[in-house]
Amino acid sequence: MTRRGNVLEDSWYLDYAAGNLESKAHDVIMASHVELSDEARERVQTLERVGAALMPQASADTLGFSADDVLALDMGEVETHLPEPANDADPDLPLPAPLTDWMRETGTQVKWSFLGPGLSKAILWRGPNGQRLWLLRAQPGVSIPNHGHNGSELTLVLKGSFWDGETQYRPGDLEEAHAGVEHDIRIDDAEECVCLALTEGKLRFDNPLLKLFQVFTGL
C-alpha cells in the first residue's frame, strides 16, 4: 500500500541504499530527495551503517528482519554531511547536485514549455514505459485540477511548496501517488513552486475540456 506523506515507504530507502532502483531516473530523483531532506538522508545513512555491520555476520538468505526493524535499531547519532550546492546559471531554479550532475553527463538542458495558466514544464528524460522525468514550474496560488494517474508518480519539491488536501509539501519532501490516487494540487500563495517529477503514463482527467487540452501538453 502506498503511503501518502512527505517521505516514502522504507523499501524505497533500502533499494536506494542497495542500488536496486528501477532506472537511472529513479536514482536521480531519490538522490535529489536524499540531498534535500534531512530525514531521508538519515534513513539512508542508518540503513547503510546497519548493512555494513551485518554483512560479515549473515548471508542474505539468513537475515530475518524488516525495514521497520532496521530503522528501529539504536544506532546512535548519525553524522550528516551536507553536499556543496550545485552551480546553477539560473538562481531562481535551484536544482540539486545529483540532477545537475546527471544533466551535465547526458547533455540535458532545461527547455520550458507551456502547460497551463501559470504552469510550465520541461521534459528531461523519457523512458520505455511512458515514463518521464520532468520539471514543473508553477506560479503562486495556481491550482492543478482534480486528476488521477495511469501509473506511478513521484513529485519532489525543489522550491516553494504545494498542498495536497491537508498535507503541505516543502523543499525536500517527496510525494508518491499511484494509479488509484486522485487529488487536487494547490500551489502555496507565498512564492512559485518548482518540482521534479517522475511519472509513468499520462495523467487522467475526467473533465472533457482537460482531456482535450492534454493532447497539446503531452502529459
N, C-alpha and C positions, 0 to 999 in steps of 0.2 A: 504493500500500500504506500502510495506517495505521501510524504509529509509536507504540508504547506507551512512554510516558515522561512526564517532568514538564513538558515543553514540547511544542509542536505542531510539525508539519512547517513548513518555511519558507514554503510557499504561503499558510498562514493569515496570517502577518505581512505578507506582500506585499499580500494582499487587504484586510487591516485598514488598512494604511497608505494604500492607494489608495481606500478607501471602497467596496470591491466585495463586501462580505459579503452573505449571503443575506437577512437580516432585521434589524430593529431589535434583536431578542433576541440575535442573534449579535453585534451591535455592543456590546450591554451586557455580555455575558459576556467578550468579548475585551478591552474597555476595562477591565473589572474585573481581568482577568488581568494586563494591562499595568501597571495601578496597583500591584498587589501583588507582582509578580515583577520583580526587577532584571534578570534575563536577558531576559525578554520585552520589557521597556521598552528595553533597549539594542539589541535586534534591530530593533525598530520605528524607533527614532531613527537607527540606522545606515542602514536602508533609505530613510528619508525624506531623509537627507543625500545619499546616493548618487543618489536620484531627482532631487533638486534640482540636483545638479551635472551630471547627464547630459541633462536636459530641453532645455537650449539647444543641445546638440550633435547630437542624433539624434532621429528620429521613432520612433514605436512599432514600425513595421514594419522598421526597420533595426537595432534592438537585438538583439544575438546573445549573450545571456548567460543563465545560470540563476540561481535564488535562491542556490544554493551559491556561485556565482562572486561575487555581490554581497556576501554575508556574509564572504567570504574576503578582500575588499579591505582594505588597511591604511588605515583612515580616521582613525587617531589615537584618542585617548581621547575617549569620548563623555560629555559632561556630562549628568548626570541631575538632574532637579528633582522631588523627591517632592511629591505633592499634599497639600493640607491634609486631615486626616482628616474624614470626613463626620460631621455631627451625628447622633446616634443616641439615641433615647429609651431603648433597652434596651442597657445597657453590655455585657451578655452576648451580644449579637447584633451583632458588628462588621461592618456592611455597608459595602462600598467606595463611594466617592463616585459613580462612574458609575451604580451600581444605585440608590442613594438619590435621585439627581437624576432618573432616569427614573421612579421611583415617585412622586415629587412631581409631575412633569409629567402623569402619567397618572392620578393619584389612587389608585394601587395600594397596598393595605395587606397586611401580613403576618397571615394568619389560619391558625393551626396546626390540623392535624387528625391523627388517629391513623393511623399507617402500619403499625405492628407493635410488638412489645415493645421498648421503649427507642428507638423511631423515631417521628418526627413529620415531616409535610410541609406546605408552604404553596405552593399554586399561585399564581404571579404573572401568568402570561400563557399563552394558548392560541392556537396558530397554525392555519393552514388544512389542514395535512397531518398532523394528530395531534401537532403539536409542542407542547411545554410547557416553560416556564421556571419553575423551582420551587426552593424551598429545602428542604434535608434537614437535620434536626437529629437526631443520633444520640448516645446515651449511651456512656460509656467501655466498651470491651470487647465491644460488640454486634457480632454477625456478620450480614451480609446473605447469605442462602443463594445457592448457585450459580444463576446466571441468565444468559440471553443477551439479545439485543436484536433487535427487528424494524426498527430504523433506527439512525441515529447517536446518540451520546450524548457530551456534553461535561460534565465534572464539575470544578468549580473549588473548591478548598479555601479557605474563609474563616477557619476557626478549627479548632484541633486537628489531627489527622492520621488517615489510614487506610492500610491495607496492601492492595495488590492483588498477591497472590503474594509475591514477594520485593521488590517496589518499594513504598517508603513515599512518600505524598503529603502535603506540608505546606502551610501557607498560601501562596497564590500559585501553587501547582502546578496544572496543568490537564491532566486525562487525557482522551484521546479513545478511544472504543470504537465499533465499527461492528457491522453485523448478524452478522458471523462470529465475534464475540468472546464467549466465555463466561468468567465469572470469579466468584470468591468475594471479598467485601469484608469486611475486619475492621477495626473502629474501634480505634485505639490505646487502651491502658488508662489513659493519663495524664489525659485530660480529654475532655469532649464534643467532637464534631466537627460543624461546620456547613459545608455545601457549597451552592453554587449550581450547578444542573444544567440543561442544555438537552437535552431528549430528543425523539426523533422516533419515534412509535409506542409501543406498550406493551412493557414488559419481557417476556421469555419464560422461563417456568419449566417444568421437566419434572415436578416433583412435583405430583400431582393436588390435594393439600391447598392448596398455594401458589397453584395456578391458581384454586381456588375463593375463596381469600382475596383474590386480585387483583380479583375482581369488586367487592369493597367498597372497596378502596383507590383504584381507578381508574388504577393505574399498571401 
